[in-house]
Amino acid sequence: MPKKENKRPALGRRIGWMCLIGLLILWSARAFGQDYELEPFRWGMNLEELNQALKEKQGSGLIREDKERIQIDLQYGPFKTIRIPRGKLAALVLAADPSKSGRLFGYLYDGKLVGKITLFKDTPEIYPEKTIRQLKEKYPQGRLYRSYGTASSLPLFEYKTEDLVLFSTEKGILFYDPARLESIVKSFQKQIELDDIKYNQEMREKFSTTR
């Protein structure tokens, strides 16, 4: 009689491969999600609350204000940036080792979290092209922009609701509290306009006195 084929080893190998694939999918989802998602951080958290959330999330690291950043180039859209002096607005950095400089984490305004950023260069496990596709799948109502005229062919993504402003740039992904972001931009745009008026007036007065 022909010997029956033992199918158990083959079945075991298939189960093993399925488990391995499942673990890889779970790992990649976590690596992608935990690095750029807002949770467990919430808008309005102060620095102490942010560090407590960081401790609960990964057990180590430190979030602190970047005291060396005097001017902040706040990007508030895929193609929009405003330069703001450090004051009410402060940049945050996250360092695994408190003795090191750390990487840009986000922004505080009046001591409260208003923005979070993930830079591609700081998170090599996140691939920009794949990230854009995943963002579009997660937020299908978001818009894609082609960045023509630049060295990068990576499309840019933007998603805006009453609860979240999210967009990508060639450098990374940014999240903002919509209400506070609008207030900040309007406030400093008005100040810039006033400074321009004052400067132009001073120049006119100086010019008239030297004639």
NUDORO-66889 format. One record per atom (N, C-alpha, C): residue in one letter; chain; atom name; x, y, z. Coordinates in nm, 2 decimals. Layout:
<atoms>
   code   unit   site        x        y        z
      A      A     CA        X        Y        Z
...
</atoms>
This chain:
<atoms>
   code   unit   site        x        y        z
      M      A      N     0.08    -0.12     0.00
      M      A     CA     0.00     0.00     0.00
      M      A      C     0.09     0.12     0.00
      P      A      N     0.05     0.23    -0.08
      P      A     CA     0.13     0.35    -0.08
      P      A      C     0.12     0.42     0.06
      K      A      N     0.24     0.47     0.10
      K      A     CA     0.24     0.54     0.23
      K      A      C     0.17     0.67     0.22
      K      A      N     0.09     0.69     0.33
      K      A     CA     0.02     0.82     0.34
      K      A      C     0.11     0.94     0.36
      E      A      N     0.09     1.05     0.29
      E      A     CA     0.17     1.16     0.30
      E      A      C     0.14     1.23     0.44
      N      A      N     0.24     1.27     0.51
      N      A     CA     0.22     1.34     0.64
      N      A      C     0.21     1.49     0.61
      K      A      N     0.08     1.53     0.62
      K      A     CA     0.06     1.67     0.59
      K      A      C     0.08     1.77     0.71
      R      A      N     0.11     1.71     0.83
      R      A     CA     0.12     1.79     0.94
      R      A      C     0.24     1.89     0.94
      P      A      N     0.36     1.85     0.89
      P      A     CA     0.47     1.95     0.88
      P      A      C     0.43     2.06     0.79
      A      A      N     0.37     2.03     0.67
      A      A     CA     0.34     2.14     0.58
      A      A      C     0.24     2.23     0.64
      L      A      N     0.14     2.18     0.71
      L      A     CA     0.04     2.26     0.78
      L      A      C     0.10     2.35     0.88
      G      A      N     0.20     2.29     0.96
      G      A     CA     0.27     2.36     1.06
      G      A      C     0.35     2.48     1.00
      R      A      N     0.41     2.45     0.89
      R      A     CA     0.49     2.56     0.82
      R      A      C     0.40     2.67     0.78
      R      A      N     0.28     2.64     0.72
      R      A     CA     0.19     2.74     0.68
      R      A      C     0.14     2.82     0.79
      I      A      N     0.10     2.76     0.91
      I      A     CA     0.06     2.83     1.02
      I      A      C     0.17     2.92     1.07
      G      A      N     0.29     2.87     1.07
      G      A     CA     0.41     2.95     1.12
      G      A      C     0.43     3.07     1.03
      W      A      N     0.42     3.06     0.90
      W      A     CA     0.43     3.17     0.81
      W      A      C     0.32     3.27     0.83
      M      A      N     0.19     3.22     0.85
      M      A     CA     0.08     3.31     0.87
      M      A      C     0.10     3.39     1.00
      C      A      N     0.15     3.33     1.10
      C      A     CA     0.18     3.40     1.23
      C      A      C     0.28     3.50     1.21
      L      A      N     0.39     3.47     1.13
      L      A     CA     0.50     3.56     1.11
      L      A      C     0.45     3.68     1.03
      I      A      N     0.37     3.66     0.93
      I      A     CA     0.32     3.77     0.85
      I      A      C     0.23     3.86     0.93
      G      A      N     0.15     3.79     1.02
      G      A     CA     0.06     3.87     1.10
      G      A      C     0.14     3.96     1.20
      L      A      N     0.25     3.91     1.25
      L      A     CA     0.33     3.99     1.34
      L      A      C     0.39     4.10     1.27
      L      A      N     0.44     4.08     1.14
      L      A     CA     0.50     4.18     1.07
      L      A      C     0.40     4.29     1.03
      I      A      N     0.28     4.25     1.00
      I      A     CA     0.18     4.35     0.97
      I      A      C     0.15     4.44     1.09
      L      A      N     0.14     4.37     1.21
      L      A     CA     0.11     4.44     1.33
      L      A      C     0.22     4.53     1.37
      W      A      N     0.35     4.49     1.35
      W      A     CA     0.46     4.57     1.38
      W      A      C     0.46     4.69     1.29
      S      A      N     0.44     4.67     1.16
      S      A     CA     0.45     4.79     1.07
      S      A      C     0.34     4.89     1.10
      A      A      N     0.22     4.84     1.13
      A      A     CA     0.11     4.93     1.17
      A      A      C     0.14     5.01     1.29
      R      A      N     0.20     4.94     1.39
      R      A     CA     0.24     5.02     1.51
      R      A      C     0.35     5.11     1.48
      A      A      N     0.45     5.07     1.41
      A      A     CA     0.56     5.16     1.38
      A      A      C     0.52     5.28     1.30
      F      A      N     0.42     5.26     1.21
      F      A     CA     0.37     5.37     1.13
      F      A      C     0.28     5.46     1.22
      G      A      N     0.18     5.39     1.29
      G      A     CA     0.08     5.47     1.36
      G      A      C     0.13     5.54     1.48
      Q      A      N     0.21     5.48     1.56
      Q      A     CA     0.25     5.54     1.69
      Q      A      C     0.35     5.65     1.67
      D      A      N     0.42     5.65     1.55
      D      A     CA     0.51     5.76     1.53
      D      A      C     0.45     5.89     1.48
      Y      A      N     0.34     5.88     1.40
      Y      A     CA     0.29     6.00     1.35
      Y      A      C     0.15     6.03     1.40
      E      A      N     0.08     5.94     1.46
      E      A     CA    -0.05     5.97     1.52
      E      A      C    -0.05     6.06     1.64
      L      A      N    -0.15     6.13     1.66
      L      A     CA    -0.16     6.23     1.77
      L      A      C    -0.16     6.16     1.91
      E      A      N    -0.24     6.05     1.92
      E      A     CA    -0.26     5.98     2.04
      E      A      C    -0.12     5.93     2.09
      P      A      N    -0.10     5.93     2.23
      P      A     CA    -0.19     5.96     2.34
      P      A      C    -0.19     6.11     2.38
      F      A      N    -0.13     6.19     2.29
      F      A     CA    -0.12     6.34     2.32
      F      A      C    -0.25     6.40     2.28
      R      A      N    -0.29     6.50     2.35
      R      A     CA    -0.42     6.57     2.32
      R      A      C    -0.39     6.72     2.31
      W      A      N    -0.47     6.79     2.23
      W      A     CA    -0.46     6.94     2.22
      W      A      C    -0.49     7.00     2.36
      G      A      N    -0.41     7.10     2.40
      G      A     CA    -0.43     7.16     2.52
      G      A      C    -0.34     7.11     2.64
      M      A      N    -0.27     7.00     2.61
      M      A     CA    -0.19     6.95     2.72
      M      A      C    -0.07     7.04     2.75
      N      A      N    -0.03     7.05     2.87
      N      A     CA     0.09     7.13     2.90
      N      A      C     0.21     7.04     2.90
      L      A      N     0.33     7.10     2.93
      L      A     CA     0.45     7.02     2.91
      L      A      C     0.46     6.91     3.01
      E      A      N     0.41     6.93     3.13
      E      A     CA     0.41     6.82     3.23
      E      A      C     0.32     6.71     3.19
      E      A      N     0.20     6.74     3.14
      E      A     CA     0.11     6.63     3.09
      E      A      C     0.17     6.56     2.97
      L      A      N     0.24     6.63     2.88
      L      A     CA     0.30     6.57     2.77
      L      A      C     0.40     6.46     2.81
      N      A      N     0.48     6.50     2.91
      N      A     CA     0.59     6.41     2.95
      N      A      C     0.53     6.29     3.03
      Q      A      N     0.42     6.31     3.10
      Q      A     CA     0.35     6.20     3.16
      Q      A      C     0.30     6.10     3.06
      A      A      N     0.23     6.16     2.95
      A      A     CA     0.18     6.07     2.84
      A      A      C     0.29     6.00     2.77
      L      A      N     0.41     6.07     2.75
      L      A     CA     0.52     6.00     2.69
      L      A      C     0.58     5.89     2.78
      K      A      N     0.58     5.91     2.91
      K      A     CA     0.63     5.81     3.00
      K      A      C     0.54     5.69     2.99
      E      A      N     0.41     5.71     2.99
      E      A     CA     0.31     5.60     2.98
      E      A      C     0.32     5.52     2.85
      K      A      N     0.35     5.60     2.74
      K      A     CA     0.36     5.54     2.61
      K      A      C     0.48     5.46     2.59
      Q      A      N     0.60     5.51     2.62
      Q      A     CA     0.72     5.44     2.59
      Q      A      C     0.82     5.43     2.71
      G      A      N     0.79     5.48     2.82
      G      A     CA     0.87     5.46     2.94
      G      A      C     0.99     5.54     2.96
      S      A      N     1.03     5.61     2.85
      S      A     CA     1.15     5.70     2.86
      S      A      C     1.14     5.81     2.77
      G      A      N     1.24     5.90     2.77
      G      A     CA     1.24     6.02     2.68
      G      A      C     1.20     6.14     2.76
      L      A      N     1.22     6.25     2.69
      L      A     CA     1.19     6.38     2.76
      L      A      C     1.15     6.48     2.65
      I      A      N     1.03     6.55     2.67
      I      A     CA     0.99     6.65     2.58
      I      A      C     1.02     6.79     2.65
      R      A      N     1.08     6.88     2.58
      R      A     CA     1.12     7.01     2.64
      R      A      C     1.11     7.12     2.54
      E      A      N     1.10     7.24     2.59
      E      A     CA     1.10     7.36     2.50
      E      A      C     1.24     7.37     2.44
      D      A      N     1.24     7.41     2.31
      D      A     CA     1.37     7.44     2.24
      D      A      C     1.41     7.59     2.27
      K      A      N     1.49     7.61     2.37
      K      A     CA     1.53     7.75     2.40
      K      A      C     1.62     7.81     2.30
      E      A      N     1.68     7.73     2.22
      E      A     CA     1.78     7.79     2.12
      E      A      C     1.71     7.84     1.99
      R      A      N     1.58     7.80     1.98
      R      A     CA     1.51     7.84     1.86
      R      A      C     1.45     7.98     1.88
      I      A      N     1.51     8.09     1.83
      I      A     CA     1.46     8.22     1.86
      I      A      C     1.35     8.26     1.76
      Q      A      N     1.36     8.22     1.64
      Q      A     CA     1.26     8.24     1.54
      Q      A      C     1.20     8.10     1.50
      I      A      N     1.07     8.10     1.49
      I      A     CA     1.00     7.97     1.45
      I      A      C     0.93     7.99     1.31
      D      A      N     0.97     7.91     1.22
      D      A     CA     0.90     7.91     1.09
      D      A      C     0.79     7.81     1.10
      L      A      N     0.67     7.87     1.13
      L      A     CA     0.55     7.78     1.15
      L      A      C     0.49     7.75     1.02
      Q      A      N     0.49     7.63     0.98
      Q      A     CA     0.42     7.59     0.85
      Q      A      C     0.28     7.55     0.89
      Y      A      N     0.18     7.62     0.83
      Y      A     CA     0.04     7.60     0.86
      Y      A      C    -0.04     7.55     0.74
      G      A      N     0.03     7.51     0.64
      G      A     CA    -0.03     7.45     0.52
      G      A      C     0.07     7.39     0.43
      P      A      N     0.04     7.31     0.33
      P      A     CA     0.14     7.25     0.25
      P      A      C     0.23     7.35     0.18
      F      A      N     0.18     7.48     0.16
      F      A     CA     0.26     7.58     0.09
      F      A      C     0.26     7.71     0.17
      K      A      N     0.23     7.71     0.30
      K      A     CA     0.21     7.83     0.38
      K      A      C     0.30     7.82     0.50
      T      A      N     0.38     7.93     0.52
      T      A     CA     0.47     7.94     0.64
      T      A      C     0.47     8.08     0.69
      I      A      N     0.48     8.10     0.82
      I      A     CA     0.49     8.23     0.88
      I      A      C     0.60     8.23     0.98
      R      A      N     0.68     8.33     0.98
      R      A     CA     0.79     8.34     1.08
      R      A      C     0.75     8.41     1.20
      I      A      N     0.76     8.35     1.32
      I      A     CA     0.71     8.40     1.44
      I      A      C     0.83     8.40     1.55
      P      A      N     0.85     8.51     1.62
      P      A     CA     0.95     8.51     1.72
      P      A      C     0.91     8.42     1.84
      R      A      N     1.00     8.35     1.90
      R      A     CA     0.97     8.27     2.02
      R      A      C     0.92     8.36     2.13
      G      A      N     0.81     8.32     2.19
      G      A     CA     0.74     8.39     2.30
      G      A      C     0.63     8.31     2.35
      K      A      N     0.51     8.35     2.31
      K      A     CA     0.39     8.27     2.34
      K      A      C     0.40     8.14     2.26
      L      A      N     0.45     8.14     2.14
      L      A     CA     0.47     8.02     2.06
      L      A      C     0.61     7.96     2.09
      A      A      N     0.62     7.84     2.13
      A      A     CA     0.75     7.77     2.16
      A      A      C     0.75     7.64     2.08
      A      A      N     0.87     7.61     2.03
      A      A     CA     0.89     7.48     1.97
      A      A      C     0.93     7.37     2.07
      L      A      N     0.88     7.25     2.05
      L      A     CA     0.92     7.14     2.15
      L      A      C     1.01     7.04     2.08
      V      A      N     1.10     6.98     2.15
      V      A     CA     1.18     6.88     2.10
      V      A      C     1.17     6.75     2.19
      L      A      N     1.18     6.64     2.13
      L      A     CA     1.18     6.51     2.20
      L      A      C     1.31     6.45     2.20
      A      A      N     1.37     6.41     2.31
      A      A     CA     1.50     6.35     2.32
      A      A      C     1.49     6.22     2.40
      A      A      N     1.54     6.11     2.34
      A      A     CA     1.55     5.98     2.41
      A      A      C     1.65     5.99     2.52
      D      A      N     1.75     6.07     2.50
      D      A     CA     1.85     6.10     2.61
      D      A      C     1.84     6.25     2.64
      P      A      N     1.81     6.28     2.76
      P      A     CA     1.79     6.43     2.80
      P      A      C     1.92     6.51     2.78
      S      A      N     2.04     6.45     2.77
      S      A     CA     2.16     6.52     2.75
      S      A      C     2.18     6.56     2.60
      K      A      N     2.09     6.50     2.51
      K      A     CA     2.11     6.53     2.37
      K      A      C     2.01     6.63     2.32
      S      A      N     2.03     6.69     2.20
      S      A     CA     1.95     6.80     2.15
      S      A      C     1.80     6.75     2.12
      G      A      N     1.79     6.63     2.07
      G      A     CA     1.65     6.59     2.04
      G      A      C     1.60     6.62     1.90
      R      A      N     1.48     6.58     1.87
      R      A     CA     1.42     6.61     1.74
      R      A      C     1.29     6.69     1.76
      L      A      N     1.26     6.76     1.66
      L      A     CA     1.14     6.85     1.67
      L      A      C     1.01     6.76     1.69
      F      A      N     0.94     6.80     1.79
      F      A     CA     0.82     6.72     1.83
      F      A      C     0.69     6.80     1.80
      G      A      N     0.68     6.93     1.83
      G      A     CA     0.56     7.00     1.80
      G      A      C     0.57     7.14     1.86
      Y      A      N     0.46     7.20     1.89
      Y      A     CA     0.45     7.34     1.93
      Y      A      C     0.36     7.36     2.05
      L      A      N     0.40     7.45     2.14
      L      A     CA     0.31     7.50     2.24
      L      A      C     0.27     7.64     2.21
      Y      A      N     0.15     7.68     2.25
      Y      A     CA     0.11     7.82     2.24
      Y      A      C     0.04     7.85     2.38
      D      A      N     0.09     7.95     2.44
      D      A     CA     0.04     7.98     2.58
      D      A      C     0.06     7.86     2.67
      G      A      N     0.16     7.79     2.65
      G      A     CA     0.19     7.67     2.73
      G      A      C     0.11     7.55     2.70
      K      A      N     0.03     7.55     2.59
      K      A     CA    -0.06     7.44     2.56
      K      A      C    -0.02     7.38     2.42
      L      A      N    -0.04     7.25     2.41
      L      A     CA     0.00     7.18     2.28
      L      A      C    -0.10     7.22     2.17
      V      A      N    -0.05     7.28     2.06
      V      A     CA    -0.13     7.32     1.95
      V      A      C    -0.09     7.25     1.82
      G      A      N     0.03     7.19     1.82
      G      A     CA     0.08     7.12     1.70
      G      A      C     0.18     7.01     1.72
      K      A      N     0.18     6.91     1.64
      K      A     CA     0.27     6.80     1.65
      K      A      C     0.32     6.77     1.51
      I      A      N     0.45     6.73     1.51
      I      A     CA     0.52     6.71     1.38
      I      A      C     0.60     6.58     1.38
      T      A      N     0.60     6.51     1.27
      T      A     CA     0.68     6.39     1.25
      T      A      C     0.77     6.42     1.12
      L      A      N     0.90     6.43     1.14
      L      A     CA     0.99     6.45     1.03
      L      A      C     1.03     6.31     0.98
      F      A      N     1.03     6.30     0.84
      F      A     CA     1.07     6.17     0.78
      F      A      C     1.22     6.14     0.82
      K      A      N     1.30     6.24     0.83
      K      A     CA     1.45     6.21     0.85
      K      A      C     1.47     6.15     0.99
      D      A      N     1.37     6.18     1.08
      D      A     CA     1.39     6.13     1.22
      D      A      C     1.32     6.00     1.24
      T      A      N     1.24     5.95     1.14
      T      A     CA     1.17     5.83     1.16
      T      A      C     1.20     5.74     1.03
      P      A      N     1.31     5.68     1.02
      P      A     CA     1.35     5.60     0.90
      P      A      C     1.26     5.49     0.87
      E      A      N     1.18     5.44     0.98
      E      A     CA     1.09     5.33     0.95
      E      A      C     0.96     5.37     0.88
      I      A      N     0.95     5.50     0.86
      I      A     CA     0.83     5.55     0.79
      I      A      C     0.87     5.59     0.65
      Y      A      N     0.81     5.53     0.55
      Y      A     CA     0.85     5.57     0.41
      Y      A      C     0.75     5.67     0.36
      P      A      N     0.80     5.79     0.31
      P      A     CA     0.71     5.90     0.27
      P      A      C     0.60     5.85     0.17
      E      A      N     0.64     5.78     0.06
      E      A     CA     0.54     5.74    -0.04
      E      A      C     0.43     5.66     0.02
      K      A      N     0.47     5.56     0.10
      K      A     CA     0.37     5.47     0.16
      K      A      C     0.29     5.55     0.26
      T      A      N     0.35     5.65     0.33
      T      A     CA     0.27     5.73     0.43
      T      A      C     0.16     5.81     0.36
      I      A      N     0.19     5.87     0.24
      I      A     CA     0.09     5.95     0.17
      I      A      C    -0.03     5.86     0.13
      R      A      N     0.00     5.74     0.08
      R      A     CA    -0.10     5.65     0.04
      R      A      C    -0.19     5.61     0.17
      Q      A      N    -0.12     5.58     0.28
      Q      A     CA    -0.20     5.55     0.40
      Q      A      C    -0.28     5.66     0.45
      L      A      N    -0.23     5.78     0.44
      L      A     CA    -0.31     5.90     0.48
      L      A      C    -0.43     5.91     0.40
      K      A      N    -0.42     5.90     0.27
      K      A     CA    -0.53     5.91     0.18
      K      A      C    -0.63     5.80     0.20
      E      A      N    -0.59     5.68     0.24
      E      A     CA    -0.68     5.57     0.27
      E      A      C    -0.75     5.60     0.40
      K      A      N    -0.68     5.65     0.50
      K      A     CA    -0.74     5.68     0.63
      K      A      C    -0.84     5.80     0.62
      Y      A      N    -0.80     5.90     0.54
      Y      A     CA    -0.87     6.03     0.53
      Y      A      C    -0.91     6.05     0.38
      P      A      N    -1.01     5.97     0.33
      P      A     CA    -1.03     5.98     0.19
      P      A      C    -1.08     6.11     0.14
      Q      A      N    -1.13     6.20     0.23
      Q      A     CA    -1.18     6.33     0.19
      Q      A      C    -1.06     6.43     0.18
      G      A      N    -0.94     6.39     0.22
      G      A     CA    -0.83     6.48     0.20
      G      A      C    -0.79     6.50     0.06
      R      A      N    -0.71     6.60     0.04
      R      A     CA    -0.66     6.64    -0.10
      R      A      C    -0.52     6.61    -0.12
      L      A      N    -0.49     6.57    -0.24
      L      A     CA    -0.35     6.54    -0.29
      L      A      C    -0.30     6.65    -0.38
      Y      A      N    -0.18     6.70    -0.36
      Y      A     CA    -0.13     6.81    -0.44
      Y      A      C     0.00     6.75    -0.50
      R      A      N     0.03     6.78    -0.63
      R      A     CA     0.15     6.75    -0.69
      R      A      C     0.25     6.86    -0.67
      S      A      N     0.37     6.84    -0.63
      S      A     CA     0.47     6.94    -0.60
      S      A      C     0.55     6.97    -0.72
      Y      A      N     0.49     7.02    -0.83
      Y      A     CA     0.57     7.05    -0.95
      Y      A      C     0.67     7.16    -0.93
      G      A      N     0.78     7.15    -1.00
      G      A     CA     0.88     7.26    -0.99
      G      A      C     0.98     7.24    -0.88
      T      A      N     0.97     7.13    -0.81
      T      A     CA     1.06     7.10    -0.70
      T      A      C     1.14     6.98    -0.73
      A      A      N     1.25     6.95    -0.65
      A      A     CA     1.33     6.84    -0.67
      A      A      C     1.26     6.71    -0.64
      S      A      N     1.16     6.72    -0.55
      S      A     CA     1.09     6.60    -0.50
      S      A      C     0.96     6.58    -0.59
      S      A      N     0.93     6.45    -0.62
      S      A     CA     0.81     6.42    -0.69
      S      A      C     0.70     6.37    -0.60
      L      A      N     0.73     6.38    -0.47
      L      A     CA     0.64     6.33    -0.37
      L      A      C     0.51     6.41    -0.36
      P      A      N     0.39     6.36    -0.38
      P      A     CA     0.27     6.44    -0.37
      P      A      C     0.25     6.48    -0.22
      L      A      N     0.18     6.59    -0.20
      L      A     CA     0.15     6.65    -0.07
      L      A      C     0.01     6.62    -0.04
      F      A      N    -0.02     6.60     0.09
      F      A     CA    -0.16     6.56     0.13
      F      A      C    -0.21     6.67     0.23
      E      A      N    -0.34     6.70     0.23
      E      A     CA    -0.40     6.79     0.32
      E      A      C    -0.54     6.75     0.36
      Y      A      N    -0.56     6.75     0.49
      Y      A     CA    -0.70     6.71     0.54
      Y      A      C    -0.73     6.81     0.65
      K      A      N    -0.85     6.87     0.64
      K      A     CA    -0.90     6.97     0.73
      K      A      C    -1.04     6.95     0.78
      T      A      N    -1.06     6.95     0.91
      T      A     CA    -1.19     6.94     0.96
      T      A      C    -1.20     7.04     1.08
      E      A      N    -1.31     7.04     1.15
      E      A     CA    -1.32     7.13     1.27
      E      A      C    -1.23     7.08     1.39
      D      A      N    -1.20     6.95     1.38
      D      A     CA    -1.12     6.89     1.49
      D      A      C    -0.97     6.87     1.46
      L      A      N    -0.94     6.87     1.33
      L      A     CA    -0.80     6.84     1.30
      L      A      C    -0.76     6.91     1.17
      V      A      N    -0.64     6.97     1.17
      V      A     CA    -0.57     7.01     1.05
      V      A      C    -0.45     6.92     1.03
      L      A      N    -0.44     6.84     0.92
      L      A     CA    -0.33     6.75     0.90
      L      A      C    -0.28     6.77     0.76
      F      A      N    -0.15     6.78     0.74
      F      A     CA    -0.10     6.79     0.61
      F      A      C     0.05     6.74     0.60
      S      A      N     0.09     6.70     0.49
      S      A     CA     0.23     6.65     0.47
      S      A      C     0.30     6.76     0.39
      T      A      N     0.44     6.75     0.41
      T      A     CA     0.53     6.84     0.33
      T      A      C     0.64     6.74     0.28
      E      A      N     0.73     6.80     0.21
      E      A     CA     0.84     6.71     0.16
      E      A      C     0.93     6.66     0.28
      K      A      N     0.91     6.73     0.40
      K      A     CA     1.00     6.70     0.51
      K      A      C     0.92     6.61     0.61
      G      A      N     0.79     6.61     0.62
      G      A     CA     0.72     6.53     0.72
      G      A      C     0.57     6.55     0.72
      I      A      N     0.51     6.52     0.84
      I      A     CA     0.37     6.53     0.86
      I      A      C     0.34     6.62     0.97
      L      A      N     0.25     6.71     0.96
      L      A     CA     0.21     6.81     1.07
      L      A      C     0.07     6.79     1.10
      F      A      N     0.04     6.81     1.24
      F      A     CA    -0.10     6.80     1.29
      F      A      C    -0.12     6.93     1.37
      Y      A      N    -0.24     6.99     1.36
      Y      A     CA    -0.27     7.11     1.44
      Y      A      C    -0.41     7.11     1.50
      D      A      N    -0.42     7.18     1.61
      D      A     CA    -0.55     7.21     1.66
      D      A      C    -0.61     7.32     1.57
      P      A      N    -0.72     7.30     1.49
      P      A     CA    -0.76     7.40     1.40
      P      A      C    -0.79     7.54     1.45
      A      A      N    -0.87     7.54     1.56
      A      A     CA    -0.91     7.67     1.62
      A      A      C    -0.79     7.75     1.66
      R      A      N    -0.70     7.69     1.74
      R      A     CA    -0.58     7.76     1.79
      R      A      C    -0.49     7.80     1.68
      L      A      N    -0.47     7.72     1.58
      L      A     CA    -0.39     7.75     1.46
      L      A      C    -0.44     7.87     1.39
      E      A      N    -0.56     7.88     1.36
      E      A     CA    -0.62     7.99     1.30
      E      A      C    -0.60     8.12     1.38
      S      A      N    -0.62     8.11     1.51
      S      A     CA    -0.60     8.22     1.60
      S      A      C    -0.46     8.27     1.59
      I      A      N    -0.36     8.18     1.60
      I      A     CA    -0.22     8.21     1.60
      I      A      C    -0.18     8.28     1.47
      V      A      N    -0.22     8.23     1.35
      V      A     CA    -0.19     8.28     1.22
      V      A      C    -0.25     8.42     1.21
      K      A      N    -0.37     8.44     1.24
      K      A     CA    -0.44     8.57     1.23
      K      A      C    -0.37     8.67     1.32
      S      A      N    -0.34     8.63     1.44
      S      A     CA    -0.27     8.72     1.53
      S      A      C    -0.14     8.77     1.48
      F      A      N    -0.06     8.68     1.43
      F      A     CA     0.08     8.72     1.38
      F      A      C     0.07     8.78     1.24
      Q      A      N    -0.02     8.75     1.16
      Q      A     CA    -0.03     8.81     1.03
      Q      A      C    -0.07     8.96     1.05
      K      A      N    -0.16     8.98     1.15
      K      A     CA    -0.19     9.12     1.18
      K      A      C    -0.07     9.20     1.23
      Q      A      N     0.01     9.13     1.32
      Q      A     CA     0.13     9.20     1.37
      Q      A      C     0.23     9.23     1.26
      I      A      N     0.24     9.14     1.17
      I      A     CA     0.33     9.16     1.06
      I      A      C     0.29     9.28     0.97
      E      A      N     0.16     9.28     0.95
      E      A     CA     0.10     9.39     0.87
      E      A      C     0.12     9.53     0.94
      L      A      N     0.11     9.53     1.08
      L      A     CA     0.13     9.65     1.16
      L      A      C     0.28     9.69     1.15
      D      A      N     0.36     9.59     1.16
      D      A     CA     0.51     9.62     1.16
      D      A      C     0.55     9.67     1.02
      D      A      N     0.49     9.62     0.91
      D      A     CA     0.52     9.67     0.78
      D      A      C     0.47     9.82     0.77
      I      A      N     0.35     9.85     0.82
      I      A     CA     0.30     9.98     0.81
      I      A      C     0.39    10.08     0.89
      K      A      N     0.43    10.03     1.01
      K      A     CA     0.52    10.12     1.09
      K      A      C     0.65    10.14     1.02
      Y      A      N     0.71    10.03     0.96
      Y      A     CA     0.84    10.05     0.89
      Y      A      C     0.83    10.14     0.78
      N      A      N     0.72    10.13     0.70
      N      A     CA     0.70    10.21     0.58
      N      A      C     0.69    10.36     0.62
      Q      A      N     0.61    10.38     0.73
      Q      A     CA     0.59    10.52     0.78
      Q      A      C     0.73    10.58     0.83
      E      A      N     0.81    10.50     0.90
      E      A     CA     0.94    10.55     0.94
      E      A      C     1.03    10.58     0.83
      M      A      N     1.02    10.50     0.72
      M      A     CA     1.10    10.52     0.60
      M      A      C     1.06    10.65     0.53
      R      A      N     0.93    10.67     0.53
      R      A     CA     0.88    10.79     0.46
      R      A      C     0.92    10.92     0.54
      E      A      N     0.91    10.91     0.68
      E      A     CA     0.95    11.02     0.76
      E      A      C     1.10    11.05     0.75
      K      A      N     1.18    10.94     0.75
      K      A     CA     1.32    10.96     0.73
      K      A      C     1.36    11.02     0.60
      F      A      N     1.29    10.97     0.50
      F      A     CA     1.32    11.02     0.36
      F      A      C     1.28    11.17     0.35
      S      A      N     1.17    11.21     0.41
      S      A     CA     1.12    11.35     0.41
      S      A      C     1.21    11.44     0.48
      T      A      N     1.27    11.40     0.59
      T      A     CA     1.36    11.48     0.67
      T      A      C     1.50    11.50     0.61
      T      A      N     1.53    11.41     0.52
      T      A     CA     1.67    11.42     0.46
      T      A      C     1.67    11.49     0.32
      R      A      N     1.55    11.53     0.28
      R      A     CA     1.54    11.59     0.15
      R      A      C     1.59    11.74     0.16
</atoms>
